[in-house]
Amino acid sequence: MMQIPLAFQRVIGERIRLRAEVQSVHQTEDAVEVTYRDTSTGEEYRETADYCVCCLPMSILKEIDVNLSSDMAAAVDQTRHSSSAKMGLQMKRRFWEEDDGIFGGHLWSRSLQLGEFSYPSNDYFSEKGVLLGYYGGGNQAGLSEKSLQGRLDHVLTQASKVHPQMRDEFEAAYSVWWEKVPYSLGAYGSTPRLTLREQLSKPDGRIYLGSAGTGTRPAWLEGAIQAAWRTVETLHERVMRG
């Protein structure tokens, strides 16, 4: 996934503004003005252009000062984001292979607040391994409100009911709860219903929404690419008409 922004960097690197936290997007009949803050210096800057293609997650767009029409603002406000999260657990040895004969695949339970575990499908019989935990919906069990250590303790306790070796073999962990990440505020968008998609996909004056959250596959990179192509095509047709 990183190849897409890296490709942009190779082609238009000098025009990209890093550490630019958008504060507002204001449009008039003739132009769009974007105000952003340089997070390294705290200074504010303004950029003016004929159009603005906004690819921010809807969860972020809701928090920014943007003068959208009432219909578009209402549509954006009705979008929702998943509270899903992931945690990687590094083990000293691959006990699921050595002790239990498990090679790849997933573990899921209705009775345990375990989420879903994915066993690595590569480097079989190597020294160490990472189990990937996925937590979404009811499987979160309030984990987002716990401390980092609290989340880890919960996961190890639940997983140890399936793999008693878990605590002894545990070495390190890394978790991401996207709803707690400032520039995400959610894992991915929920698929908006048809009427919302139709509204979100239309230009709003000189502002175009080009994020995955405007389409039918908001949880996938494919959805972001589809939204980008649609937005570019729509804007291109408008500009060519003059």
BELZI-V408737 format. One record per residue. N is the residue number from 1. RES is the residue in three letters. PSI is psi in radians with two decimals (none if undefined). NEAR is the number of other C-alpha atoms within 12 Angstrom. Layout:
n = {N:N}
res = {RES:RES}
psi = {PSI:PSI}
near = {NEAR:NEAR}
//
This chain:
n = {1:2:3:4:5:6:7:8:9:10:11:12:13:14:15:16:17:18:19:20:21:22:23:24:25:26:27:28:29:30:31:32:33:34:35:36:37:38:39:40:41:42:43:44:45:46:47:48:49:50:51:52:53:54:55:56:57:58:59:60:61:62:63:64:65:66:67:68:69:70:71:72:73:74:75:76:77:78:79:80:81:82:83:84:85:86:87:88:89:90:91:92:93:94:95:96:97:98:99:100:101:102:103:104:105:106:107:108:109:110:111:112:113:114:115:116:117:118:119:120:121:122:123:124:125:126:127:128:129:130:131:132:133:134:135:136:137:138:139:140:141:142:143:144:145:146:147:148:149:150:151:152:153:154:155:156:157:158:159:160:161:162:163:164:165:166:167:168:169:170:171:172:173:174:175:176:177:178:179:180:181:182:183:184:185:186:187:188:189:190:191:192:193:194:195:196:197:198:199:200:201:202:203:204:205:206:207:208:209:210:211:212:213:214:215:216:217:218:219:220:221:222:223:224:225:226:227:228:229:230:231:232:233:234:235:236:237:238:239:240:241:242}
res = {MET:MET:GLN:ILE:PRO:LEU:ALA:PHE:GLN:ARG:VAL:ILE:GLY:GLU:ARG:ILE:ARG:LEU:ARG:ALA:GLU:VAL:GLN:SER:VAL:HIS:GLN:THR:GLU:ASP:ALA:VAL:GLU:VAL:THR:TYR:ARG:ASP:THR:SER:THR:GLY:GLU:GLU:TYR:ARG:GLU:THR:ALA:ASP:TYR:CYS:VAL:CYS:CYS:LEU:PRO:MET:SER:ILE:LEU:LYS:GLU:ILE:ASP:VAL:ASN:LEU:SER:SER:ASP:MET:ALA:ALA:ALA:VAL:ASP:GLN:THR:ARG:HIS:SER:SER:SER:ALA:LYS:MET:GLY:LEU:GLN:MET:LYS:ARG:ARG:PHE:TRP:GLU:GLU:ASP:ASP:GLY:ILE:PHE:GLY:GLY:HIS:LEU:TRP:SER:ARG:SER:LEU:GLN:LEU:GLY:GLU:PHE:SER:TYR:PRO:SER:ASN:ASP:TYR:PHE:SER:GLU:LYS:GLY:VAL:LEU:LEU:GLY:TYR:TYR:GLY:GLY:GLY:ASN:GLN:ALA:GLY:LEU:SER:GLU:LYS:SER:LEU:GLN:GLY:ARG:LEU:ASP:HIS:VAL:LEU:THR:GLN:ALA:SER:LYS:VAL:HIS:PRO:GLN:MET:ARG:ASP:GLU:PHE:GLU:ALA:ALA:TYR:SER:VAL:TRP:TRP:GLU:LYS:VAL:PRO:TYR:SER:LEU:GLY:ALA:TYR:GLY:SER:THR:PRO:ARG:LEU:THR:LEU:ARG:GLU:GLN:LEU:SER:LYS:PRO:ASP:GLY:ARG:ILE:TYR:LEU:GLY:SER:ALA:GLY:THR:GLY:THR:ARG:PRO:ALA:TRP:LEU:GLU:GLY:ALA:ILE:GLN:ALA:ALA:TRP:ARG:THR:VAL:GLU:THR:LEU:HIS:GLU:ARG:VAL:MET:ARG:GLY}
psi = {-0.51:-0.30:-0.49:-0.94:-0.55:-0.63:-0.72:-0.72:-0.68:-0.63:-0.77:0.56:-0.72:-0.33:-0.12:2.34:1.95:2.80:0.62:1.80:1.95:2.27:-0.68:2.72:1.95:2.26:2.63:-2.99:-0.43:-0.28:3.05:2.33:2.19:2.19:2.26:2.75:2.27:1.95:-0.27:-0.45:-0.35:-0.06:2.57:2.54:2.81:2.42:2.38:2.41:2.96:-0.64:2.83:2.16:1.93:2.03:0.32:2.60:2.58:-0.57:-0.55:-0.71:-0.59:-0.47:-0.05:2.61:1.75:2.22:1.21:2.84:2.84:-0.66:-0.76:-0.71:-0.69:-0.68:-0.77:-0.73:-0.45:-0.16:2.69:2.67:2.57:2.57:0.30:2.70:2.90:2.66:2.29:2.28:1.95:2.30:2.59:-0.60:2.80:1.27:-0.50:-0.49:-0.88:-0.72:-0.63:-0.09:0.57:2.14:1.73:-3.10:-2.94:2.71:2.23:2.50:2.41:-0.48:-0.41:2.53:1.18:-0.37:-2.48:2.24:2.40:2.22:2.47:2.41:0.51:2.87:0.78:2.50:0.21:3.10:-0.86:3.03:2.79:2.20:2.33:2.09:2.38:2.30:2.14:2.64:-2.34:-0.37:-0.18:-0.57:0.64:0.32:-0.53:-0.42:-0.10:2.84:2.94:-0.77:-0.64:-0.70:-0.80:-0.78:-0.74:-0.85:-0.76:-0.69:-0.82:-0.76:-0.51:-0.32:-0.36:-0.77:1.63:-0.37:-0.20:-0.91:-0.70:-0.57:-0.15:2.43:-0.82:2.84:2.71:2.28:2.64:2.04:1.71:-0.47:-0.26:-0.07:2.12:-0.67:0.30:-0.94:0.65:2.71:-0.92:2.83:2.55:2.57:2.06:2.60:2.90:-0.81:-0.63:-0.74:-0.73:-0.70:-0.80:-0.45:-0.19:2.59:2.50:1.58:-2.03:0.19:2.27:2.32:2.10:0.40:2.88:-0.45:-0.11:-0.13:-2.80:-0.15:1.05:-0.28:-0.02:2.66:-0.61:-0.69:-0.67:-0.71:-0.74:-0.77:-0.68:-0.81:-0.75:-0.76:-0.77:-0.76:-0.80:-0.77:-0.70:-0.79:-0.69:-0.79:-0.69:-0.47:-0.39:none}
near = {11:9:10:15:14:13:13:14:16:13:12:12:13:10:11:15:19:17:17:23:28:31:26:29:33:31:28:22:14:15:18:28:28:31:24:26:21:18:16:12:13:13:16:19:21:21:24:20:20:22:30:32:33:35:28:30:36:40:33:33:35:28:22:26:19:32:24:33:21:14:20:31:25:19:30:37:23:26:34:29:31:29:33:34:35:32:34:30:34:29:28:22:25:34:31:34:26:17:15:15:14:20:24:23:18:20:25:22:18:11:13:23:31:38:33:31:32:27:31:29:20:17:15:21:20:18:16:24:32:33:42:32:37:32:34:28:20:22:28:28:23:22:34:32:15:17:15:19:17:17:32:32:21:27:41:36:22:27:30:22:18:22:26:18:22:30:27:17:24:29:21:22:26:20:29:28:33:26:27:23:17:16:22:26:28:30:33:36:37:29:26:29:21:15:21:26:29:21:28:40:37:30:30:34:27:31:36:36:42:36:39:38:48:46:39:28:23:32:27:21:22:19:25:30:25:23:32:29:21:26:32:26:20:24:28:17:13:18:13:10:8:7}
//
